Each structure stands twice: as C-alpha cells, then as structure tokens.
Amino acid sequence: MSSNSTPHYFVPGLSRHPVMAAIGLIGFGFGISGWVNHASWGGPLTLAGVAFILYVLYNWFGDTINESNTGKNGVNVDISYRWSMAWFIFSEIMFFGALFAALFYARNIAMPWIGEVESKLIWPNFQAVWPNDGPAGLVEKFTTMGPWPIPTVNTLLLLSSGVTITIAHHVLVENHIKKAINFLAATVLLGAIFLGFQVYEYYHAYYELNLKLTSGIYGSTFFMLTGFHGFHVFLGGTMLAIVLRRMIRGDFTANHHFAFEGAAWYWHFVDVVWLGLYIAVYWM
C-alpha cells in the first residue's frame, strides 16, 4: 500500500509495454479496416489484436499496481495520475464531440443543402428529410431505431449505475469496504446488462430493421456513435471489474484509492455521453 507521504517521485525503468501495445493497435487497425471491407482475414486479425492489447494491458497495469502496493508512489505520482486521467477523459470528450458534430453537420447542414441543389439539378424527387437513405435508391430500405424500449431501458441502467458507483465511493471514504464492494459489483453488473441489451439491439437492427453500417449516413452515424459508446462501456466496465478485484483483496483504504476514483470519473463520463447520444440519436 503506497503512502502519499513518500517524498520522492518514482520513475520506472525501461519497459517493453508501450511498443507491444503499439503492435497490438496496428494489428487491430488493419484488422478492423479489413473487416468492414469484407476481407476474410479482417475478423480474425481484429480479434487477435484485441486479445493481444488486453494481454499487454494486463501486464502493464499489473506492474503499475505492484508499484503502488509496494509503496513506490507518493503524492507527486498521485497528482500525475489525476492529471493524466483528466486529460485522457478530455481527449475522449473531443473524440465524441467529433462524432456528434458529424451527425449534426449531416443532419442540419449537408442534408438541406444537398436537397436544395440535387433536387433541382439531378434528382427532382429527392427529399431532404432525416433520416435519409440517399438519392436514386442506392441504399436498401431500412427502418430507423426508436427510443423504445431498449434505448430507454439502457438509459435507466446507466443512470442507476451512476448512482451505485457514487454510493460505493461515499461508503469507501467512510471505510465501509464491504458496502463499497457490493455497490461496485452492482455497477459492474448494470454495465454488463447494458452491453447485453445493446448486442440484442444490434441483432434486431441488422436482421429485423435492415439497419446496417452501410445504410447511408443514418446507418453510419448511428453505429459509429452507439458502437464506440458501447466499446467505452466495455472498457469502463473492465476497469471497474479490475478495481472490484483489487478492492476485494484489500488494495484500497479510505484515503488511498485513486484507481477507484479514476475509473469512477470515466464511468460518469460514459453516462453523460449516453444521455447526449440518447437524445441526439434516438429522439431527434
């Protein structure tokens, strides 16, 4: 267990983890590009890249956790962790900001302009109405995804998880470790149920609504926003599950638990993004 009174700033030695993570990300990038272009090797390479990245992260964070538990981290390292997590979340805000901006631009700027120009010059029957399957019947007909019932249920699940993780933090600060474990476990469970519902929603969209990534600008923005958010829920849930395991084995105290706090910050960010997505994608 590290102490914030440690006077020095611990600097780790040379590590193999960054270059290994880069290799995994390169494999994942090539794999996902092949997958969306229907290459036979795309899916296996994507899964292999994800598995390798998870392996690297397991070992990397294992080393970091060991440094904390052996008392090498002090107040300076704690501050650097907090700033690092804050900037990481800020980068995620910019990432989702770009996706929301793409949706806004397509729906409120590009669509009216195309309707005005194309309906006069090329396709007189084109209607610039959102959602749109494009002109000339190039995109297969599809049905849009409404807010009922799964998106609304998922909203309630994530809002509930935000409550449970907040309670977990408060009882941890009060040194009620068992209560903190129970509420954190409830948070992880709610996140897992959310992902299960989203998998079913995608199955329903693909096979029953004919809504796919290739379904014009609506399909691409829908799956990019909801898909990346689902990935972030998976990532946040993984972080919380690791924190839960550490809490069960006694790594945290009422005054020393930034790993929990950082994961909680991230989870609240995921909650807020979903609220914006729920309104912009499913209602508007």
Helices and strands as residue ranges (DSSP letters): H 17-36, H 42-69, H 75-105, I 106-110, H 111-121, G 135-137, H 150-173, H 177-207, H 216-248, H 258-277, I 278-283
